Amino acid sequence: MLDLSFSKPSEIVTRLCARLRAERLALEMTQADVASRAGVGVNTVSNLEAGRNVGFENLVRVAMVLGRTKELEGLFMPRLDSLDDIRRYEGAAARRRIRKSGDA
């Protein structure tokens, strides 16, 4: 397990990119293989592995090809530790604006 609690964003990107590359290699796939299956360009896969700016949808496509969609499911899951958390989360489902502090 990788503890990212005290890492800088750039350090997290570097570690995740290394994992992405390692996963691809473990599956014995070339960048071209992943790109073809994901419907993206080889440069996109290369950029992902290098930590260069790539769209989120392309990251999801590559994760799907590598069989890592379960990991994506937990990415922004709400923390529901109590009944109050559940009620607050369900109440927030209705779209509303958050007022800035000091607004009347």
Buried (B, 14 or more C-beta within 10 A) or exposed (E): EEEEEEEEEEEEBBBBBEEBBEBBEEEEBEBEBBBBBBEBBBEBBBBBBEBEEBEEEBBBBBBBBBEBEEEEEEEEEEEEEEEEEEEEEEEEEEEEEEEEEEEE
